[in-house]
Amino acid sequence: MANPASEQPIRRITALDVLRLLSELAAFAILALWGFLAWPFWSNIVFGIVTPGIAIVLWALFVSPKAVLSVHPFIRIVVELMVFVGATIALWGLDLPWLGLGFGVAAVAIGLAHRLRSL
């Protein structure tokens, strides 16, 4: 009797997977940085921890390869865009509009390429 786990194809990690992971981590780091720098003391601790925490929970629930909730691909794309747009706006809020624009364009391009490859 064949083992069902052995019949599944092995998925190789590509450079696009690594770029997507790095863009996700950068978005979470940008949100934390915004929370710590854009608010006065005490508020900055809350925003610096809660803001990336919410983004990580949303990502784990809907976008992650092993997402907790199985939703329509459109919902996955919307949540992914919300996280990246949030990070872009956070950079603009830190008076770094060009860095924000560059990050937003790069993150969306990487996400689009990853989505097209998975089709």
Secondary structure, 3 states (H helix, E strand, C coil): CCCHHHHCCCCCCCHHHHHHHHHHHHHHHHHHHHHHHCCCCCHHHHHHHHHHHHHHHHHHHHHCCCCCCCCCHHHHHHHHHHHHHHHHHHHHHCCCHHHHHHHHHHHHHHHHHHHHHHC
